[in-house]
Amino acid sequence: MDLESKLTDLSKTVREHREVLLTEEAAKNALVMPFLQALGYNVFNPAEVVPEFTADVGTKKGEKVDYAICNDGKVSILVECKPAKAELSANHASQLMRYFHVTEARIAILTNGVIFKFYSDTDQANKMDERPFLTLDMENVKKADVKALQDFTKDNFNIDRIVATAGNLKMQSHVAKELEKEFADPSDDFVNMIAKRVVDGRVTASVRETFEGLIVASINSLIRDKVNDRLTSALQASNPIEADDSDSSADDGIETTEVEIEGFNIIRAIGTRVVDPSRIAIRDQKSYCAVLLDDNNRKTIARLHFNSRTARYLGTFHGKDETRHSVDGPRDLYGFEKQITDRIKELEM
């Protein structure tokens, strides 16, 4: 089984059992040890994964790190664990920082089994950085995360390459945060730059105020369009669903329209964050189009009420109760990501 498949299985375990993993030991056994195994390390070999590794700090003797991972007989990664429900804090990181300083490890991982924060010494040699260069959320593992983790596997481990990549990832994270700030609340410099490229003449206070709203709206629209185009294309390529041009649908009066197909593909794209897309199915009815988990009509994720010419609605569910939301078209469904993913999680319980 490849790394991506292993992480997918572990992600499912996290979603199913996180709420009952109340202690640090429970998080270690159910989440952290399987994660280390996914990277190719033998957690039962004390020469490879050392539990309760002693890291004496100054006058403090007997200080222990939960795990030390060894490569070629040298400690290369320190792992400090907390309970699954614990919020990883700066205090936890400072504790790990003390351990980091007195060992030869250049990588440190702080985790509660759900969130894994990876640290290195990119700012100053042998001193753990204050900020992680990589944060992995096991409830939402991305393709980029899998690619980054390949370097941490036992077979591919190369500390020089990891540290070099860590510096780039850390800088990329800073750039992404600054862009996120600009996208949510554009600065005067950013607004002026865009406005000067679009309008002739002086950029007045009135023009800036107008462009602030236009920039935010345009960015959101661009992101939605890009996400819709890429996810829909990918999903249709792997499991194409097309409108039936034959006359067979005329017998029962049901016609699955292109707008319903687009709505279904968007819901399925959102659902890929929680389950395998192949498990999300469409089943059309005369009055609505149902989106189901495992093609089971007792597991309704949502309903598309798109048949009316005057109004369209998305039906979301909690238990057996349906709530209808007015929408203009399929792309509005992106605004209901939480309701859709929460419903899938509910059906998986």
Secondary structure as a PSIPRED ss2 file (coil, helix, strand):
# PSIPRED VFORMAT (PSIPRED V4.0)

   1 M C   1.000  0.000  0.000
   2 D C   1.000  0.000  0.000
   3 L H   0.000  1.000  0.000
   4 E H   0.000  1.000  0.000
   5 S H   0.000  1.000  0.000
   6 K H   0.000  1.000  0.000
   7 L H   0.000  1.000  0.000
   8 T H   0.000  1.000  0.000
   9 D H   0.000  1.000  0.000
  10 L H   0.000  1.000  0.000
  11 S H   0.000  1.000  0.000
  12 K H   0.000  1.000  0.000
  13 T H   0.000  1.000  0.000
  14 V H   0.000  1.000  0.000
  15 R H   0.000  1.000  0.000
  16 E H   0.000  1.000  0.000
  17 H H   0.000  1.000  0.000
  18 R H   0.000  1.000  0.000
  19 E H   0.000  1.000  0.000
  20 V H   0.000  1.000  0.000
  21 L C   1.000  0.000  0.000
  22 L C   1.000  0.000  0.000
  23 T C   1.000  0.000  0.000
  24 E H   0.000  1.000  0.000
  25 E H   0.000  1.000  0.000
  26 A H   0.000  1.000  0.000
  27 A H   0.000  1.000  0.000
  28 K H   0.000  1.000  0.000
  29 N H   0.000  1.000  0.000
  30 A H   0.000  1.000  0.000
  31 L H   0.000  1.000  0.000
  32 V H   0.000  1.000  0.000
  33 M H   0.000  1.000  0.000
  34 P H   0.000  1.000  0.000
  35 F H   0.000  1.000  0.000
  36 L H   0.000  1.000  0.000
  37 Q H   0.000  1.000  0.000
  38 A H   0.000  1.000  0.000
  39 L C   1.000  0.000  0.000
  40 G C   1.000  0.000  0.000
  41 Y C   1.000  0.000  0.000
  42 N C   1.000  0.000  0.000
  43 V C   1.000  0.000  0.000
  44 F C   1.000  0.000  0.000
  45 N C   1.000  0.000  0.000
  46 P C   1.000  0.000  0.000
  47 A C   1.000  0.000  0.000
  48 E C   1.000  0.000  0.000
  49 V E   0.000  0.000  1.000
  50 V E   0.000  0.000  1.000
  51 P E   0.000  0.000  1.000
  52 E E   0.000  0.000  1.000
  53 F E   0.000  0.000  1.000
  54 T E   0.000  0.000  1.000
  55 A C   1.000  0.000  0.000
  56 D C   1.000  0.000  0.000
  57 V E   0.000  0.000  1.000
  58 G C   1.000  0.000  0.000
  59 T C   1.000  0.000  0.000
  60 K E   0.000  0.000  1.000
  61 K C   1.000  0.000  0.000
  62 G C   1.000  0.000  0.000
  63 E C   1.000  0.000  0.000
  64 K E   0.000  0.000  1.000
  65 V E   0.000  0.000  1.000
  66 D E   0.000  0.000  1.000
  67 Y E   0.000  0.000  1.000
  68 A E   0.000  0.000  1.000
  69 I E   0.000  0.000  1.000
  70 C E   0.000  0.000  1.000
  71 N E   0.000  0.000  1.000
  72 D C   1.000  0.000  0.000
  73 G C   1.000  0.000  0.000
  74 K E   0.000  0.000  1.000
  75 V E   0.000  0.000  1.000
  76 S E   0.000  0.000  1.000
  77 I E   0.000  0.000  1.000
  78 L E   0.000  0.000  1.000
  79 V E   0.000  0.000  1.000
  80 E E   0.000  0.000  1.000
  81 C E   0.000  0.000  1.000
  82 K C   1.000  0.000  0.000
  83 P C   1.000  0.000  0.000
  84 A C   1.000  0.000  0.000
  85 K C   1.000  0.000  0.000
  86 A C   1.000  0.000  0.000
  87 E C   1.000  0.000  0.000
  88 L C   1.000  0.000  0.000
  89 S C   1.000  0.000  0.000
  90 A H   0.000  1.000  0.000
  91 N H   0.000  1.000  0.000
  92 H H   0.000  1.000  0.000
  93 A H   0.000  1.000  0.000
  94 S H   0.000  1.000  0.000
  95 Q H   0.000  1.000  0.000
  96 L H   0.000  1.000  0.000
  97 M H   0.000  1.000  0.000
  98 R H   0.000  1.000  0.000
  99 Y H   0.000  1.000  0.000
 100 F H   0.000  1.000  0.000
 101 H H   0.000  1.000  0.000
 102 V C   1.000  0.000  0.000
 103 T C   1.000  0.000  0.000
 104 E C   1.000  0.000  0.000
 105 A C   1.000  0.000  0.000
 106 R C   1.000  0.000  0.000
 107 I E   0.000  0.000  1.000
 108 A E   0.000  0.000  1.000
 109 I E   0.000  0.000  1.000
 110 L E   0.000  0.000  1.000
 111 T E   0.000  0.000  1.000
 112 N C   1.000  0.000  0.000
 113 G C   1.000  0.000  0.000
 114 V C   1.000  0.000  0.000
 115 I E   0.000  0.000  1.000
 116 F E   0.000  0.000  1.000
 117 K E   0.000  0.000  1.000
 118 F E   0.000  0.000  1.000
 119 Y E   0.000  0.000  1.000
 120 S C   1.000  0.000  0.000
 121 D C   1.000  0.000  0.000
 122 T C   1.000  0.000  0.000
 123 D C   1.000  0.000  0.000
 124 Q E   0.000  0.000  1.000
 125 A C   1.000  0.000  0.000
 126 N C   1.000  0.000  0.000
 127 K E   0.000  0.000  1.000
 128 M C   1.000  0.000  0.000
 129 D C   1.000  0.000  0.000
 130 E C   1.000  0.000  0.000
 131 R C   1.000  0.000  0.000
 132 P C   1.000  0.000  0.000
 133 F C   1.000  0.000  0.000
 134 L E   0.000  0.000  1.000
 135 T E   0.000  0.000  1.000
 136 L E   0.000  0.000  1.000
 137 D E   0.000  0.000  1.000
 138 M C   1.000  0.000  0.000
 139 E C   1.000  0.000  0.000
 140 N C   1.000  0.000  0.000
 141 V C   1.000  0.000  0.000
 142 K C   1.000  0.000  0.000
 143 K H   0.000  1.000  0.000
 144 A H   0.000  1.000  0.000
 145 D H   0.000  1.000  0.000
 146 V H   0.000  1.000  0.000
 147 K H   0.000  1.000  0.000
 148 A H   0.000  1.000  0.000
 149 L H   0.000  1.000  0.000
 150 Q H   0.000  1.000  0.000
 151 D H   0.000  1.000  0.000
 152 F H   0.000  1.000  0.000
 153 T C   1.000  0.000  0.000
 154 K C   1.000  0.000  0.000
 155 D C   1.000  0.000  0.000
 156 N C   1.000  0.000  0.000
 157 F C   1.000  0.000  0.000
 158 N C   1.000  0.000  0.000
 159 I H   0.000  1.000  0.000
 160 D H   0.000  1.000  0.000
 161 R H   0.000  1.000  0.000
 162 I H   0.000  1.000  0.000
 163 V H   0.000  1.000  0.000
 164 A H   0.000  1.000  0.000
 165 T H   0.000  1.000  0.000
 166 A H   0.000  1.000  0.000
 167 G H   0.000  1.000  0.000
 168 N H   0.000  1.000  0.000
 169 L H   0.000  1.000  0.000
 170 K H   0.000  1.000  0.000
 171 M H   0.000  1.000  0.000
 172 Q H   0.000  1.000  0.000
 173 S H   0.000  1.000  0.000
 174 H H   0.000  1.000  0.000
 175 V H   0.000  1.000  0.000
 176 A H   0.000  1.000  0.000
 177 K H   0.000  1.000  0.000
 178 E H   0.000  1.000  0.000
 179 L H   0.000  1.000  0.000
 180 E H   0.000  1.000  0.000
 181 K H   0.000  1.000  0.000
 182 E H   0.000  1.000  0.000
 183 F H   0.000  1.000  0.000
 184 A H   0.000  1.000  0.000
 185 D C   1.000  0.000  0.000
 186 P C   1.000  0.000  0.000
 187 S C   1.000  0.000  0.000
 188 D H   0.000  1.000  0.000
 189 D H   0.000  1.000  0.000
 190 F H   0.000  1.000  0.000
 191 V H   0.000  1.000  0.000
 192 N H   0.000  1.000  0.000
 193 M H   0.000  1.000  0.000
 194 I H   0.000  1.000  0.000
 195 A H   0.000  1.000  0.000
 196 K H   0.000  1.000  0.000
 197 R H   0.000  1.000  0.000
 198 V H   0.000  1.000  0.000
 199 V C   1.000  0.000  0.000
 200 D C   1.000  0.000  0.000
 201 G C   1.000  0.000  0.000
 202 R C   1.000  0.000  0.000
 203 V C   1.000  0.000  0.000
 204 T C   1.000  0.000  0.000
 205 A H   0.000  1.000  0.000
 206 S H   0.000  1.000  0.000
 207 V H   0.000  1.000  0.000
 208 R H   0.000  1.000  0.000
 209 E H   0.000  1.000  0.000
 210 T H   0.000  1.000  0.000
 211 F H   0.000  1.000  0.000
 212 E H   0.000  1.000  0.000
 213 G H   0.000  1.000  0.000
 214 L H   0.000  1.000  0.000
 215 I H   0.000  1.000  0.000
 216 V H   0.000  1.000  0.000
 217 A H   0.000  1.000  0.000
 218 S H   0.000  1.000  0.000
 219 I H   0.000  1.000  0.000
 220 N H   0.000  1.000  0.000
 221 S H   0.000  1.000  0.000
 222 L H   0.000  1.000  0.000
 223 I H   0.000  1.000  0.000
 224 R H   0.000  1.000  0.000
 225 D H   0.000  1.000  0.000
 226 K H   0.000  1.000  0.000
 227 V H   0.000  1.000  0.000
 228 N H   0.000  1.000  0.000
 229 D H   0.000  1.000  0.000
 230 R H   0.000  1.000  0.000
 231 L H   0.000  1.000  0.000
 232 T H   0.000  1.000  0.000
 233 S H   0.000  1.000  0.000
 234 A H   0.000  1.000  0.000
 235 L H   0.000  1.000  0.000
 236 Q H   0.000  1.000  0.000
 237 A H   0.000  1.000  0.000
 238 S H   0.000  1.000  0.000
 239 N C   1.000  0.000  0.000
 240 P C   1.000  0.000  0.000
 241 I C   1.000  0.000  0.000
 242 E C   1.000  0.000  0.000
 243 A C   1.000  0.000  0.000
 244 D C   1.000  0.000  0.000
 245 D C   1.000  0.000  0.000
 246 S C   1.000  0.000  0.000
 247 D C   1.000  0.000  0.000
 248 S H   0.000  1.000  0.000
 249 S H   0.000  1.000  0.000
 250 A H   0.000  1.000  0.000
 251 D H   0.000  1.000  0.000
 252 D C   1.000  0.000  0.000
 253 G C   1.000  0.000  0.000
 254 I C   1.000  0.000  0.000
 255 E C   1.000  0.000  0.000
 256 T C   1.000  0.000  0.000
 257 T C   1.000  0.000  0.000
 258 E H   0.000  1.000  0.000
 259 V H   0.000  1.000  0.000
 260 E H   0.000  1.000  0.000
 261 I H   0.000  1.000  0.000
 262 E H   0.000  1.000  0.000
 263 G H   0.000  1.000  0.000
 264 F H   0.000  1.000  0.000
 265 N H   0.000  1.000  0.000
 266 I H   0.000  1.000  0.000
 267 I H   0.000  1.000  0.000
 268 R H   0.000  1.000  0.000
 269 A H   0.000  1.000  0.000
 270 I H   0.000  1.000  0.000
 271 G H   0.000  1.000  0.000
 272 T C   1.000  0.000  0.000
 273 R C   1.000  0.000  0.000
 274 V C   1.000  0.000  0.000
 275 V C   1.000  0.000  0.000
 276 D C   1.000  0.000  0.000
 277 P H   0.000  1.000  0.000
 278 S H   0.000  1.000  0.000
 279 R H   0.000  1.000  0.000
 280 I E   0.000  0.000  1.000
 281 A E   0.000  0.000  1.000
 282 I E   0.000  0.000  1.000
 283 R E   0.000  0.000  1.000
 284 D E   0.000  0.000  1.000
 285 Q C   1.000  0.000  0.000
 286 K C   1.000  0.000  0.000
 287 S C   1.000  0.000  0.000
 288 Y C   1.000  0.000  0.000
 289 C E   0.000  0.000  1.000
 290 A E   0.000  0.000  1.000
 291 V E   0.000  0.000  1.000
 292 L E   0.000  0.000  1.000
 293 L E   0.000  0.000  1.000
 294 D C   1.000  0.000  0.000
 295 D C   1.000  0.000  0.000
 296 N C   1.000  0.000  0.000
 297 N C   1.000  0.000  0.000
 298 R C   1.000  0.000  0.000
 299 K C   1.000  0.000  0.000
 300 T E   0.000  0.000  1.000
 301 I E   0.000  0.000  1.000
 302 A E   0.000  0.000  1.000
 303 R E   0.000  0.000  1.000
 304 L E   0.000  0.000  1.000
 305 H E   0.000  0.000  1.000
 306 F C   1.000  0.000  0.000
 307 N C   1.000  0.000  0.000
 308 S C   1.000  0.000  0.000
 309 R C   1.000  0.000  0.000
 310 T C   1.000  0.000  0.000
 311 A C   1.000  0.000  0.000
 312 R E   0.000  0.000  1.000
 313 Y E   0.000  0.000  1.000
 314 L E   0.000  0.000  1.000
 315 G E   0.000  0.000  1.000
 316 T E   0.000  0.000  1.000
 317 F E   0.000  0.000  1.000
 318 H E   0.000  0.000  1.000
 319 G C   1.000  0.000  0.000
 320 K C   1.000  0.000  0.000
 321 D E   0.000  0.000  1.000
 322 E E   0.000  0.000  1.000
 323 T E   0.000  0.000  1.000
 324 R E   0.000  0.000  1.000
 325 H E   0.000  0.000  1.000
 326 S E   0.000  0.000  1.000
 327 V E   0.000  0.000  1.000
 328 D C   1.000  0.000  0.000
 329 G C   1.000  0.000  0.000
 330 P H   0.000  1.000  0.000
 331 R H   0.000  1.000  0.000
 332 D H   0.000  1.000  0.000
 333 L H   0.000  1.000  0.000
 334 Y H   0.000  1.000  0.000
 335 G H   0.000  1.000  0.000
 336 F H   0.000  1.000  0.000
 337 E H   0.000  1.000  0.000
 338 K H   0.000  1.000  0.000
 339 Q H   0.000  1.000  0.000
 340 I H   0.000  1.000  0.000
 341 T H   0.000  1.000  0.000
 342 D H   0.000  1.000  0.000
 343 R H   0.000  1.000  0.000
 344 I H   0.000  1.000  0.000
 345 K H   0.000  1.000  0.000
 346 E H   0.000  1.000  0.000
 347 L H   0.000  1.000  0.000
 348 E H   0.000  1.000  0.000
 349 M C   1.000  0.000  0.000
